[in-house]
Amino acid sequence: MERNQKQLPDSITHYAQLKNSDYIGHWDIPEGSVLKVTIEDIMLEEVRNPATNKKEWKTTMGMKGAKKRMILNNTNMALIASWHGDNPKKWIGKEITLTRTITKLKGETVECIRVIGNAKKKVQDQSSAAQAAAE
């Protein structure tokens, strides 16, 4: 019996990359590296929650420089907003950097994707300005 097979590409570095997912996951970013992207669109999409198998509305982001869309959680949306303002329509065309890291979720340590950059600096600047105004 003849089999149709091929070797895994070198780009496969995590077993989760073998899943046929429409959305980027931490496994799509090699450990210790970053992915620089440009936001192309922000959409509301109905996606299936793998834990409940039910469809839910989620905020997703299309990105130039990435092969898949990203489901945006509250943390990443707040980070993007800290640089580019609260209006998601104004995020289009803005550059952001994604990295693979860990976080706590329901008491467990899990891998995730985070938006990184100078958001912390802007938040600190705002708190410094508020503190100076109070003095």
C-alpha positions in Angstrom: 0.0 0.0 0.0 1.4 3.3 -1.1 1.3 6.2 1.4 1.2 9.9 0.6 3.6 11.4 3.2 6.0 14.3 3.7 8.4 15.5 6.4 7.3 18.1 8.9 8.6 21.6 7.9 11.3 23.1 10.1 8.8 25.8 11.0 6.9 23.3 13.2 8.3 23.7 16.6 5.3 22.8 18.8 2.8 20.0 18.5 -0.1 22.5 18.7 1.0 23.9 15.3 -0.3 20.6 13.8 -3.9 21.6 14.7 -5.8 23.2 11.9 -6.6 26.4 13.7 -7.8 29.6 12.1 -6.3 31.7 14.9 -2.8 32.4 16.1 -1.7 30.7 19.3 1.4 30.9 21.5 2.8 27.9 19.6 3.0 30.0 16.4 5.7 32.2 17.9 9.0 30.5 18.6 10.2 30.7 22.2 12.4 33.8 22.8 11.3 35.6 19.7 8.8 38.3 18.8 6.4 38.8 15.9 6.1 42.4 14.6 2.7 42.9 12.8 0.5 45.7 11.5 -3.1 45.7 12.5 -5.3 45.4 9.4 -8.7 45.1 10.9 -10.7 44.5 14.1 -13.8 42.4 13.8 -16.4 40.7 15.9 -16.5 37.1 14.9 -18.6 34.1 16.0 -16.1 31.4 17.1 -16.5 28.0 18.7 -15.3 27.8 22.3 -13.3 24.5 22.4 -14.1 24.1 26.2 -17.9 24.4 25.8 -18.3 23.6 22.0 -20.6 26.6 21.9 -20.3 29.6 19.6 -19.4 32.9 21.1 -18.8 36.4 19.8 -15.1 37.3 20.1 -13.1 40.3 19.1 -10.5 39.3 16.4 -7.7 41.1 14.8 -6.3 40.6 11.2 -2.6 41.4 11.0 -0.2 42.0 8.1 2.9 39.9 9.0 0.9 37.0 10.4 -0.7 34.1 8.6 -3.6 33.8 11.0 -6.1 36.1 12.8 -5.8 36.6 16.6 -8.6 36.4 19.1 -8.0 39.5 21.4 -8.5 39.0 25.1 -9.1 41.9 27.5 -5.5 42.2 28.5 -4.2 42.5 25.0 -6.9 45.0 24.0 -6.1 47.2 27.0 -2.4 47.1 26.1 -3.1 48.1 22.5 -5.5 50.9 23.8 -2.8 52.2 26.1 -0.7 53.0 23.0 -3.2 53.8 20.3 -6.3 55.1 22.1 -9.6 53.6 23.2 -11.2 53.5 19.7 -10.4 50.2 18.1 -11.1 51.7 14.6 -8.1 53.9 15.1 -5.8 50.9 15.7 -5.9 50.0 12.0 -2.5 50.5 10.4 -0.7 50.6 13.8 2.3 48.4 14.4 2.4 46.1 17.4 4.7 43.4 18.6 3.6 40.0 19.9 5.5 37.6 22.1 5.0 34.2 23.7 4.9 34.3 27.5 3.1 32.7 30.5 0.2 33.8 32.6 -2.2 32.5 35.3 -5.6 31.2 34.1 -8.0 29.7 36.5 -5.2 29.0 38.9 -3.0 27.3 36.3 0.1 28.6 34.6 -0.4 28.6 30.9 1.4 29.9 27.8 -0.1 32.8 25.9 0.5 35.6 23.5 1.0 39.2 24.8 1.3 42.5 23.0 4.5 44.1 24.2 6.1 47.5 23.8 6.0 50.9 25.5 2.5 50.6 26.9 3.8 50.4 30.4 5.7 53.7 29.9 2.5 55.5 28.7 0.5 54.2 31.7 3.3 55.3 34.1 3.4 58.7 32.4 -0.3 59.1 32.9 -0.1 58.2 36.6 2.9 60.6 37.0 0.9 63.4 35.4 -2.1 62.7 37.7 0.2 62.7 40.7 1.8 66.0 39.7 -1.6 67.6 39.2 -2.7 66.5 42.7 0.4 68.1 44.3 
